[in-house]
Structure formats: C-alpha cells, structure tokens
Amino acid sequence: MSEKNKNLPLRSGVGIVVLNKNNEVFVAKRIDNQKNFWQMPQGGVDDGEDYLTAAYRELEEETSIKNVNLIRELDGLIAYELPKNLLGVIWKGKYRGQEQKWFVMRFLGNDNEINIKTKNPEFCEWKWINLENITDHVVDFKLHVYESVKKKVKEIVN
C-alpha cells in the first residue's frame, strides 16, 4: 500500500444479515463484479446518520426490503482493507477500506416483496442460502468479516 493510501481513513459502514423464517440468509450478486461473488446487504453511513438508521436505509435501497424486525446488533465493528487494485477506485479514492457495524434482522414479508431492480441497482441476482455457506462465495478481502459475522449469527440462531 502506498504511503498516500495508508493514510486514508476507513469508511463508516453497516452490514445486514437478513434471515428468513427458515434462518436462511439473503445474499446477492453484485452487478459490477463478473465473478461468482455474493454478499449480504451493506453500505455506508451518511453524515449525521446512526448505524441502525443507515442499516434500514441501505437494506431498502439495495433490496426494497422494509418488512423486517431487528433481532440483534452485533457487538463491535469489523474492518476490512481494500486490495491494491481497488484502492483509489472505490468510493472515489477517499477511503482505504470500511469499518462496519452489523445487524441481524428477520424478514417478515414474502419473497415477491424483494426487488433488486432499484433506482440505483447494485445486484443482478439474489437468493436465500444456509448460514453455513455465506463464506463460500464472498470476495477474498471480506472473508474474515463474513467468518466473524457467521460465528456471531450462529450463536444467535442456535
């Protein structure tokens, strides 16, 4: 990492684990990544916004999901650093990575309420998967984040 990029701050973000009635996890495939990488809804925190408000906003912006109940806010923040090829590209080069607060929510609606063809779509496909599989197709620089989240969510649902 160059000296310039090493001094960049981490972006404040949120991540949302959405569980259906079978405790399966919502994941989606990003439009801007041609590989078979899937992720849970996540995004940045706007100025003056608290984490939970950001989580609800991001969830709706990315998936149209509104019909959820908060199960738990996970303890702590989990950070990741962008790989060299994305530094200076993502987030207009203002950040070297992201520090995320994660939330676990129960989806109370029907699958037909989920719509990833939003105003500014980020995803091209979505599906429900077993919690155990959330680390199988995640981009490598976020793997430790998903492993940590999976461990914490397993304690909640078991």
C-alpha positions as a Python dict, from the first residue, in 0.01 Angstrom:
ca = {
    (1, 'M'): (0, 0, 0),
    (2, 'S'): (142, 339, -94),
    (3, 'E'): (213, 596, 177),
    (4, 'K'): (-69, 812, 38),
    (5, 'N'): (-326, 530, 60),
    (6, 'K'): (-205, 410, 402),
    (7, 'N'): (-315, 743, 549),
    (8, 'L'): (-666, 726, 404),
    (9, 'P'): (-941, 676, 663),
    (10, 'L'): (-1178, 381, 689),
    (11, 'R'): (-1531, 449, 570),
    (12, 'S'): (-1804, 407, 831),
    (13, 'G'): (-2044, 135, 717),
    (14, 'V'): (-2313, -114, 807),
    (15, 'G'): (-2392, -471, 712),
    (16, 'I'): (-2722, -652, 743),
    (17, 'V'): (-2781, -1025, 793),
    (18, 'V'): (-3138, -1083, 675),
    (19, 'L'): (-3282, -1416, 791),
    (20, 'N'): (-3600, -1569, 654),
    (21, 'K'): (-3834, -1790, 858),
    (22, 'N'): (-3604, -2090, 790),
    (23, 'N'): (-3297, -1897, 916),
    (24, 'E'): (-3160, -1883, 562),
    (25, 'V'): (-2956, -1573, 477),
    (26, 'F'): (-3026, -1324, 197),
    (27, 'V'): (-2728, -1282, -38),
    (28, 'A'): (-2698, -1106, -371),
    (29, 'K'): (-2452, -1095, -660),
    (30, 'R'): (-2304, -755, -744),
    (31, 'I'): (-2365, -610, -1091),
    (32, 'D'): (-2011, -470, -1108),
    (33, 'N'): (-1832, -799, -1041),
    (34, 'Q'): (-1841, -1064, -1312),
    (35, 'K'): (-1710, -1338, -1082),
    (36, 'N'): (-1934, -1556, -870),
    (37, 'F'): (-1912, -1342, -555),
    (38, 'W'): (-2216, -1297, -332),
    (39, 'Q'): (-2265, -1061, -41),
    (40, 'M'): (-2514, -956, 221),
    (41, 'P'): (-2662, -604, 202),
    (42, 'Q'): (-2417, -340, 322),
    (43, 'G'): (-2325, 21, 268),
    (44, 'G'): (-2202, 349, 404),
    (45, 'V'): (-2329, 562, 687),
    (46, 'D'): (-2430, 913, 580),
    (47, 'D'): (-2322, 1221, 774),
    (48, 'G'): (-2536, 1262, 1085),
    (49, 'E'): (-2689, 915, 1047),
    (50, 'D'): (-2672, 647, 1318),
    (51, 'Y'): (-2582, 288, 1234),
    (52, 'L'): (-2930, 141, 1267),
    (53, 'T'): (-3091, 411, 1052),
    (54, 'A'): (-2820, 351, 792),
    (55, 'A'): (-2886, -24, 802),
    (56, 'Y'): (-3259, 17, 737),
    (57, 'R'): (-3191, 271, 460),
    (58, 'E'): (-2926, 58, 287),
    (59, 'L'): (-3143, -252, 309),
    (60, 'E'): (-3433, -74, 141),
    (61, 'E'): (-3214, 100, -119),
    (62, 'E'): (-3047, -225, -226),
    (63, 'T'): (-3329, -479, -192),
    (64, 'S'): (-3660, -291, -139),
    (65, 'I'): (-3692, -488, 187),
    (66, 'K'): (-3879, -292, 456),
    (67, 'N'): (-4070, -566, 636),
    (68, 'V'): (-3810, -672, 897),
    (69, 'N'): (-3768, -693, 1273),
    (70, 'L'): (-3434, -623, 1436),
    (71, 'I'): (-3308, -936, 1612),
    (72, 'R'): (-2976, -801, 1735),
    (73, 'E'): (-2698, -552, 1680),
    (74, 'L'): (-2370, -746, 1673),
    (75, 'D'): (-2102, -633, 1918),
    (76, 'G'): (-1811, -428, 1792),
    (77, 'L'): (-1706, -310, 1449),
    (78, 'I'): (-1540, -522, 1182),
    (79, 'A'): (-1297, -358, 940),
    (80, 'Y'): (-1160, -461, 604),
    (81, 'E'): (-900, -305, 375),
    (82, 'L'): (-943, -276, 1),
    (83, 'P'): (-697, -468, -218),
    (84, 'K'): (-443, -262, -417),
    (85, 'N'): (-639, -287, -743),
    (86, 'L'): (-944, -119, -583),
    (87, 'L'): (-763, 148, -379),
    (88, 'G'): (-829, 486, -533),
    (89, 'V'): (-1112, 338, -744),
    (90, 'I'): (-1393, 260, -500),
    (91, 'W'): (-1550, 548, -306),
    (92, 'K'): (-1371, 800, -531),
    (93, 'G'): (-1042, 712, -364),
    (94, 'K'): (-1138, 872, -30),
    (95, 'Y'): (-1108, 556, 184),
    (96, 'R'): (-871, 259, 222),
    (97, 'G'): (-1145, 27, 347),
    (98, 'Q'): (-1451, 12, 563),
    (99, 'E'): (-1533, -35, 930),
    (100, 'Q'): (-1876, -192, 964),
    (101, 'K'): (-2142, -232, 1232),
    (102, 'W'): (-2351, -544, 1161),
    (103, 'F'): (-2719, -609, 1237),
    (104, 'V'): (-2923, -930, 1227),
    (105, 'M'): (-3282, -886, 1107),
    (106, 'R'): (-3575, -1120, 1049),
    (107, 'F'): (-3753, -1082, 713),
    (108, 'L'): (-4128, -1089, 780),
    (109, 'G'): (-4251, -1046, 426),
    (110, 'N'): (-4291, -1260, 116),
    (111, 'D'): (-4015, -1311, -139),
    (112, 'N'): (-4215, -1117, -400),
    (113, 'E'): (-4155, -802, -190),
    (114, 'I'): (-3782, -827, -263),
    (115, 'N'): (-3680, -618, -564),
    (116, 'I'): (-3314, -566, -654),
    (117, 'K'): (-3407, -365, -965),
    (118, 'T'): (-3396, -46, -759),
    (119, 'K'): (-3335, 318, -858),
    (120, 'N'): (-2956, 258, -846),
    (121, 'P'): (-2925, -121, -870),
    (122, 'E'): (-2620, -287, -717),
    (123, 'F'): (-2723, -650, -766),
    (124, 'C'): (-2815, -871, -1062),
    (125, 'E'): (-2932, -1183, -871),
    (126, 'W'): (-3035, -1276, -517),
    (127, 'K'): (-3111, -1595, -323),
    (128, 'W'): (-3153, -1744, 24),
    (129, 'I'): (-2866, -1964, 142),
    (130, 'N'): (-2776, -2164, 450),
    (131, 'L'): (-2586, -1956, 708),
    (132, 'E'): (-2302, -2208, 688),
    (133, 'N'): (-2247, -2114, 320),
    (134, 'I'): (-2212, -1734, 348),
    (135, 'T'): (-1833, -1764, 332),
    (136, 'D'): (-1830, -1989, 24),
    (137, 'H'): (-1859, -1719, -244),
    (138, 'V'): (-1751, -1395, -76),
    (139, 'V'): (-1476, -1175, -222),
    (140, 'D'): (-1146, -1266, -53),
    (141, 'F'): (-1078, -930, 116),
    (142, 'K'): (-1412, -957, 304),
    (143, 'L'): (-1375, -1325, 402),
    (144, 'H'): (-1265, -1252, 762),
    (145, 'V'): (-1567, -1021, 801),
    (146, 'Y'): (-1809, -1290, 688),
    (147, 'E'): (-1640, -1555, 905),
    (148, 'S'): (-1679, -1333, 1210),
    (149, 'V'): (-2041, -1247, 1129),
    (150, 'K'): (-2124, -1615, 1064),
    (151, 'K'): (-1982, -1717, 1403),
    (152, 'K'): (-2183, -1449, 1586),
    (153, 'V'): (-2508, -1524, 1399),
    (154, 'K'): (-2473, -1899, 1465),
    (155, 'E'): (-2474, -1822, 1839),
    (156, 'I'): (-2798, -1625, 1795),
    (157, 'V'): (-2994, -1877, 1585),
    (158, 'N'): (-2882, -2192, 1770),
}
